[in-house]
Amino acid sequence: MYEPEIAEPPKNALACDRFVDVTDALATRIIEGSDDSNAEEFMATLKGMRGRFGGVALSGKGDVKERILTLVDNLPDSVHMLYLDATQYFDDAGAVVRACEAEGFDITAVGWS
């Protein structure tokens, strides 16, 4: 009996795609900012970023996984500090992008200025 082969997606396709989604969500929150009407939701989203990036790392392999974990380790404890100085975050995000590109995934990490 013939059983067709089921092709697996490239090993980091999901991790790279999800990384873009999480960077987009973080940038959106930071750009939108907070006011009295959404302060609680704003902080909940930002506090959950470490866990969201960690979840993305768990779906990755090799350099992609390691670079996402480095980004997680380097996230500041205070969202305010990330807003004031995102240099390390952007450097770490760029390293993830380069790892994804090395595997053939053309992605862009969303940032803010």
N, C-alpha and C positions, 0 to 999 in steps of 0.2 A: 504494500500500500504506500502510495506516494504522500509524503508530508512536506508541504512547502516550507522552505526556510523563512523564518520571520527575522527580518533584519532589525537589529538593535540600533537605536539612535546613537550617534557618536557619544562617547563617554561623558562629555561635559556640556552637551547641548542644553540640558535642563538647567544645570547650575548657572551657565552663562546667561540664559534667558531670564531666569528668576533674579539674577543679580541686577539686571537692568530694571526689572520691575521694582525691586526694593530701593535702588538708588533714586528712581523716579518718585516713589512715595515719600522718601525722605526729603528730596528737594522740594517737592510740592508743599509739604508741611512747613518747611523753613521759609519758603517764599511767601506762602499765604500768611504766615505768622499766627498770632493769637490775639483774641480780644475777649471781652467778657462772655460772649455768646458761645465760644468754642474752646475755652481755656482747658477744660478737663479732657476733652477729646484730643486736643493738640498734644498735651503732655503724655497721654496714654499712648498715642501713636509713636511719639519720639522715644519714650521709654522702652517700647517694644522693638525698636530697631536692632538692638544687639541680638535679641532672640531671632528676629527675622533673618538677619545676615548669617547667624549661626546655622539656621535651618538650611539656608542656601549652601553653605559650606558642606553640610552633611550629604548633600546630593552630588557634590563634586568629587573629583579625583585628582591626584598628583598636584602639579603646580597651581591649578585653579583653586583647589581646596585649600592648600597652604596659604595662598595669597589672600583668600577671603578670611581665613582664620586670623591672619596678621592684621587685617583691617579691623576685625572684631576686637582683637586684643588692644588695638591702639585707639578705639573709640573713647572719647572722654566721658567721664561720669556725668558731666553736666552738658545738656543740650546747648545751653547758653555759650559754653566754651567752644562747642563745635561751630556755632554760628559766628562767633568772634574770630576764630582762627581755624579754618578748615584745611590748612596746608597739608597736614599729615593725612587726613581723610582723602583728599584729592590725590596725593601721591600713592596711597594704598589702593584706591579705586583704579588709578591708572595702571598699577601693576597687575590687577585682576584683568583689566581690559587687554593688556598685552599678552597675558597667559591665554585668554580666550582666543585672541587673534592668532596666536601661535598654533592653535588647534583648528584654525579655519573658521572661527566664528567672528564675524564683523559686528561688534557691539559698541555702544556708546554709553558710558556711565553718565547719568544725568547729574548735573551740578547746579550751583547757584553762584551769584556774585553780588 
